[in-house]
Amino acid sequence: MKERRCRKIARRLQLLSHPVRLRIVTELRKKEACVSELQAVLDRPQPYISQQLCVLRQAGIVACRKEGQFVYYRLVDPFVEQLVDDIVIQ
């Protein structure tokens, strides 16, 4: 495997090593969600959830769309989706 690919994979794994980010990705694996929905499931403050979503969005793991006053997030990285599927299933 080339070093560039290894670095890209290592970066994703590093991002997912954060427990809350991993929980967010696990939830988004099921369906897209807005911050308030994630807040209810994760029992964390809204600013904290938003901060973690920003990190995931900047890394290209999640994307968002705006609908009225709400911003909905979805998982867009197929590598991360497969990785989380493998982890959660076991």
N, C-alpha and C positions, 0 to 999 in steps of 0.2 A: 504494500500500500504506500502511496506517495505521501511525503511529509505534509503537503498542503491539505490533503484529505484527512489525515490524522489530526491535524490542528483543528479543522472544522468540526470533526466529531468530538474531539476533546472539549471544545468550547460549548457544544450543545450539552454534553454530559455535565460540565461544570455548572451550567445554568440550571439543569434539572436536579442538581445535588442539593439545592435549597428546598427544604420541605414544603413550604407554601407554594413555590412555583411549580413543584411537582404535583401538588394537589390541584392547583389551577388547571394545569395541562390535563390532568386526569378527568376533571369535570368537563373541560372543553372537548375532550375526546368523545363524550356522550352527545353533546349538543352545544350550539353557540349560547352565550349567556352575557348578560350585562353585569356591571359591577355590583349592583344591588342583589342580584341573584347569587353571585359568587360570595358576597358578603354574608348572606344568610346561611349558605352551606358551610363556609369556612369559619364562621364566627370570628372574623377579624374586622378591624375598622376599614371604612371605605378608602381613606388615603393610602393605607398600607397595601390594599388589594390593587389600587390604581398604580401605585409605584411598581409593584411586581409585574403587572400587565405591561407597563411601559418598557421594562427590561426585556420581557419576552417579545414584545412588538419590535423593538429596536434590533433584536437578534434574528427577526424574521420567522419566529416560531408561531406567533399568532398574528392575525390581521383583524381589523375592525371595520364596522360599517355603522353609520349613524342613522337612526330612525327616530325622528322627532327629537325629544330631549335625551334619548337613550343611545348609548354606544354599545353595540353588540360585538363580542369577541369570539373568534373561532380559531381552531387549530389549523394551520396551513402547511406545516413542515411534515412531509410524509415520513421522513426518517424518524422524527420524534414521535409521530403517531404510532408507527410500527414498534418502536422501542417501548413506549408506554403500554401498548397492547401486550407485548411479550412479558412485561413486568407484572401487569395487573392480572393477567390470566393465570400466572403461576402463583 
